[in-house]
Amino acid sequence: MTTKQQFVTLNNGNKIPAVGIIGTGTEWFKKQGQEEVISPELIEQIKYALSLPGIILIDAAECYNTYVEVGKALQQSNKSRDQIFISDKFSPQANDNRTVSESFERGLARMGVDYVDLYLIHCPFINREGYTLEDAWRELETLYESGKAKNIGVSNFRVSDLQKILESGKVKPQVNQIEFHPFLQDQTPGIFQFCQQHEIQLEAYSPLAPLQRKTQELQTPEGAPFYRYVEQLASKYKKSEALILLRWVTKRQVIPVTTSSKPERVKDAHENLFTFDLTDQEVDQITSLGLQHKPLRLYWNEVYSDYDSQSQ
Ligand SMILES: NC(=O)C1=CN([C@@H]2O[C@H](COP(=O)(O)OP(=O)(O)OC[C@H]3O[C@@H](n4cnc5c(N)ncnc54)[C@H](OP(=O)(O)O)[C@@H]3O)[C@@H](O)[C@H]2O)C=CC1
């Protein structure tokens, strides 16, 4: 069977794969200082993803400390660079005070590449005296203009953060990567609608959060109808529950960024996501059953949990 790969067109006309199958954070994340403790499992997993046909999106970040694994996998893979979509992120909270361009160049060197396909500011919280979000964005624009970052964007940005750079910047962000799944449909107030209105492509990290918490949530009165419905759709389409959730994300016009330590799950997300479709009514039903569940926020709780009551 041939893979049915799909792409999304960004606001600058460039294309991006409609699903990212190999995130190198979360379960692969290493603490600062452990960068040199190499994970052979992650190298194998990235190599496996790169052995699949089509263009493979790898999601990396400065603070994951996994550049070395990405670099080794790229080195050992036969896939040509134009068949690999590398996304990287500048971490404004890293306590080493690197400038955007120092972080960017370090990432390139560690991964052994001379450009990235997408470069993001990981979060809007910059803890540096006299250095603003607008300053950081200007540096990303310079990378974009130089061609070393083919697309630029942000992550975990609120509407107010985006407004700042829309007002001051020359280049509109191509992407905002946020936590998005049926149990967290607006990471911060109004962000979903704002990005869609301004043609800023949303990427969803933790798209499988409801599955990650299934054991705990399945028995709850608000969780049970949701999980039963997803199981019913999985059985109707003969697909995994994960694919039902990822397909829901794509039907909301968002690009899911997933990961797994199991090769068969990476392959499933890559090869089978677009071999079936959910009806509009099924998409709406997942949306509405998800909204009946209390907000589930896996990341950035310390800064965003105050928004929980507006996130669903
Ligand atoms: N910008 C940001 O602030 C953030 C960005 N990210 C990025 O997003 C990526 C993905 O985030 P993550 O939360 O891991 O994404 P997911 O929601 O896709 O969760 C992945 C988890 O789901 C499990 N899983 C994968 N496939 C299946 C399946 N078919 N059935 C059941 N369980 C499955 C995996 O377990 P198993 O290994 O057992 O398959 C893994 O533990 C990160 O690696 C990172 O690159 C993540 C968090 C924050």
The ligand as a Gaussian input file, in Angstrom:
#p B3LYP/6-31G(d) Opt

LIG

0 1
 N        6.452000      23.256000      22.507000
 C        6.298000      22.654000      23.683000
 O        6.283000      23.313000      24.740000
 C        6.152000      21.172000      23.725000
 C        6.442000      20.415000      22.613000
 N        6.313000      19.041000      22.625000
 C        6.714000      18.273000      21.417000
 O        5.655000      17.402000      21.034000
 C        6.134000      16.057000      20.989000
 C        5.009000      15.101000      21.318000
 O        4.491000      15.339000      22.624000
 P        3.829000      14.144000      23.461000
 O        3.115000      14.711000      24.629000
 O        4.854000      13.117000      23.720000
 O        2.797000      13.617000      22.350000
 P        1.641000      12.541000      22.327000
 O        0.390000      13.126000      22.875000
 O        1.617000      12.014000      20.949000
 O        2.061000      11.438000      23.356000
 C        3.036000      10.488000      23.133000
 C        2.761000       9.401000      24.136000
 O        1.623000       8.695000      23.678000
 C        1.941000       7.331000      23.565000
 N        1.445000       6.841000      22.280000
 C        1.957000       7.076000      21.047000
 N        1.259000       6.420000      20.111000
 C        0.276000       5.752000      20.776000
 C       -0.754000       4.873000      20.377000
 N       -0.913000       4.527000      19.100000
 N       -1.574000       4.390000      21.333000
 C       -1.407000       4.700000      22.636000
 N       -0.429000       5.512000      23.079000
 C        0.395000       6.033000      22.160000
 C        3.428000       7.201000      23.609000
 O        3.789000       6.071000      24.388000
 P        4.707000       4.896000      23.738000
 O        6.093000       5.423000      23.696000
 O        4.517000       3.782000      24.730000
 O        4.127000       4.603000      22.398000
 C        3.888000       8.470000      24.292000
 O        4.068000       8.253000      25.676000
 C        7.294000      16.049000      21.974000
 O        8.165000      14.968000      21.803000
 C        7.937000      17.375000      21.663000
 O        8.722000      17.258000      20.502000
 C        5.811000      18.411000      23.736000
 C        5.509000      19.105000      24.887000
 C        5.696000      20.548000      24.987000

